[in-house]
Amino acid sequence: MNRFANSAEAPDFDASQILRRTRRRRTLGVAAVAAALIAAGGGTALATSVAGSSNSAPAATSTATNSDATTMLYLFPDGQSVPIDFAGWRLDEATAYMQKTQTKLGTVTEKAVKGCKPGSVLGVSPHAPKTVKKGDTVNFTVCVG
């Protein structure tokens, strides 16, 4: 019996290769989930969500693009200002965001512009570089079609 017990070789583990394979699988899994969220439209929801309470900055917001007419510069109570670009947002999405920032919805003006998506935001007043604080009123211009 001792002859068989002493003849078996100890298994050889390549720890560095196992670690690389684990990291590679984890990276591919994260990339697959991110791609699925973007393909399903969840990327937009993630980009416009507000993390935590009303005094924290949005998790991810788009910065001012070539037009400040659709960009609202929101000033948090702690003094931090964040640009929010409402270009292409639907009016119901914009009003939901306004509730999160505790700003008031003012007048909604409809404007006929060729080639725009009906119900999408075309302009915000006051827009950047003016800042908007909690309790301020914001007016919107939306596309009719």
C-alpha positions in Angstrom: 0.0 0.0 0.0 2.9 2.4 0.8 4.2 1.8 -2.6 1.1 3.4 -4.2 0.9 6.3 -1.7 4.4 7.5 -2.3 4.2 7.2 -6.1 1.4 9.8 -6.7 2.7 13.2 -7.8 1.4 16.4 -6.2 -0.9 18.4 -8.5 0.6 21.4 -10.1 -1.4 24.7 -10.0 -0.6 27.7 -12.1 -2.0 30.4 -9.8 -1.1 33.3 -12.1 -3.0 31.7 -15.1 -6.0 31.0 -12.9 -6.1 34.6 -11.7 -5.8 36.0 -15.3 -8.6 33.7 -16.5 -10.8 34.9 -13.6 -10.1 38.6 -14.3 -10.8 38.0 -18.0 -14.1 36.3 -17.3 -15.1 39.1 -14.9 -14.2 41.8 -17.5 -16.2 40.1 -20.2 -19.2 39.7 -17.9 -19.2 43.4 -17.0 -18.8 44.4 -20.6 -21.7 42.1 -21.6 -24.0 43.6 -19.0 -23.0 47.2 -20.0 -23.7 46.4 -23.6 -27.1 44.8 -22.8 -28.1 47.9 -20.8 -27.1 50.3 -23.6 -28.8 48.1 -26.2 -32.0 48.0 -24.1 -32.0 51.7 -23.5 -31.0 51.4 -19.9 -27.9 53.6 -20.6 -30.1 56.6 -20.8 -31.8 55.8 -17.6 -28.5 55.4 -15.9 -27.1 58.6 -17.3 -30.0 60.7 -16.1 -30.6 59.3 -12.7 -29.9 61.2 -9.5 -28.0 59.3 -6.8 -29.2 59.7 -3.3 -31.0 62.8 -2.0 -31.6 66.2 -3.6 -28.3 67.7 -2.4 -26.2 65.2 -4.2 -25.0 65.5 -7.7 -26.6 63.4 -10.5 -24.8 60.1 -11.1 -23.9 61.1 -14.6 -25.1 64.0 -16.6 -24.3 65.2 -20.0 -22.4 68.5 -20.2 -23.3 71.5 -22.3 -23.1 70.7 -26.0 -22.9 73.2 -28.8 -26.1 74.9 -27.6 -26.7 76.3 -24.2 -30.4 76.9 -25.0 -31.3 73.4 -23.7 -28.7 73.4 -20.8 -29.8 74.2 -17.3 -27.1 75.0 -14.8 -28.4 73.6 -11.5 -26.8 74.9 -8.2 -27.0 72.5 -5.3 -27.3 73.8 -1.7 -23.7 72.9 -1.1 -22.5 75.3 -3.8 -21.8 72.7 -6.5 -23.3 73.5 -9.9 -24.0 70.8 -12.5 -25.0 71.4 -16.1 -28.0 69.3 -17.3 -28.6 69.2 -21.0 -32.3 68.6 -21.7 -31.8 68.4 -25.5 -33.9 65.4 -26.8 -35.5 64.7 -23.5 -39.3 64.1 -23.4 -41.2 66.6 -21.4 -42.3 64.0 -18.8 -38.7 62.9 -18.3 -37.7 66.6 -17.8 -40.5 67.2 -15.3 -39.6 64.0 -13.3 -36.0 65.3 -13.1 -37.3 68.7 -12.0 -39.2 67.1 -9.1 -35.9 65.4 -8.0 -34.1 68.7 -8.0 -37.1 70.4 -6.4 -37.5 73.1 -9.1 -40.9 74.2 -10.4 -42.3 73.7 -13.9 -43.2 77.1 -15.4 -44.8 77.6 -18.8 -44.5 75.1 -21.5 -44.4 76.6 -25.0 -45.0 74.5 -28.0 -43.0 75.2 -31.2 -43.2 73.6 -34.6 -39.8 72.6 -35.9 -39.3 70.4 -38.8 -37.5 67.1 -38.1 -37.7 67.1 -34.4 -39.3 64.4 -32.2 -42.8 65.5 -31.0 -42.8 66.2 -27.2 -39.0 66.6 -27.0 -37.4 69.6 -25.3 -36.1 72.3 -27.6 -35.3 75.0 -25.1 -35.0 75.8 -21.3 -35.4 79.2 -19.7 -33.4 80.3 -17.7 -30.5 78.4 -19.5 -26.8 78.3 -18.9 -24.8 80.4 -17.9 -27.6 81.5 -15.5 -27.9 79.1 -12.5 -31.1 77.6 -11.2 -31.6 76.7 -7.5 -34.0 74.7 -5.5 -37.5 76.3 -5.7 -36.8 78.3 -8.9 -39.2 78.1 -11.8 -38.0 76.7 -15.2 -39.9 77.2 -18.5 -39.7 74.7 -21.4 -40.1 74.9 -25.1 -41.1 71.6 -26.6 -41.5 70.4 -30.2 -44.9 69.9 -31.7 -43.7 68.1 -34.8 
